[in-house]
Amino acid sequence: MGSSELSLRVVRQGEPTEEYLDSRMRIEDLEEPDAAELRAGTALLLEVRLVRRINARSLPVVVETLYNRVASPDSVGSYSHPEQIISPCLRRDATDMWASEFRELVRQLVRFRDRTYQVLSLEDTDRDHAAEGYLTGYAICQRVGTAPSGHPYNPKRLRLDQLKPVTRRNT
């Protein structure tokens, strides 16, 4: 991850281009309840873009895009964190995509509120049909060292964007 900054953009989805890797769908290809909402104008066909900016002067780069998401028009916008997205389904999918950018932190040492932790895993929710669930945007971390009682610290649930990888400068 480094010192780059992640954000999300939710925009109206363009028409499919018929190119090989273009996974955008037409309204006719969607499930009927979604297609009905689109036809009635109560929802839009959206794409969610995960955007990385290396620093304040750099141009934003789209890292990944989710297509074929149906949500209300007020979901369109730019977000610094997926928890800001109003639509629950859109927020879940965006959080999963955003949190996957933090996978390199697993088994690494991180700093949180001036303490050192080891990231044990990225938290996910159960998904009936898969071994992994949707990532929640949190990590399960254990503080390095032992508690005053002499026992290991209990694992904690910490928000991913608040963890800073341990470097020589912040150890």
Secondary structure, 3 states (H helix, E strand, C coil): CCCCEEEEEEEECCCCCCCCCCCCCCHHHCCHHHHHHHHHCCCEEEEEEEEEECCCCCCCEEEEEEEEEEECHHHCEEECCHHHCCCHHHHHHHHHHHHHHHHHHCCCEEEECCEEEEEEEEEECCCCCCCCCCEEEEEEEEECCECCCCCECCCEEEEHHHCEECCCCCC
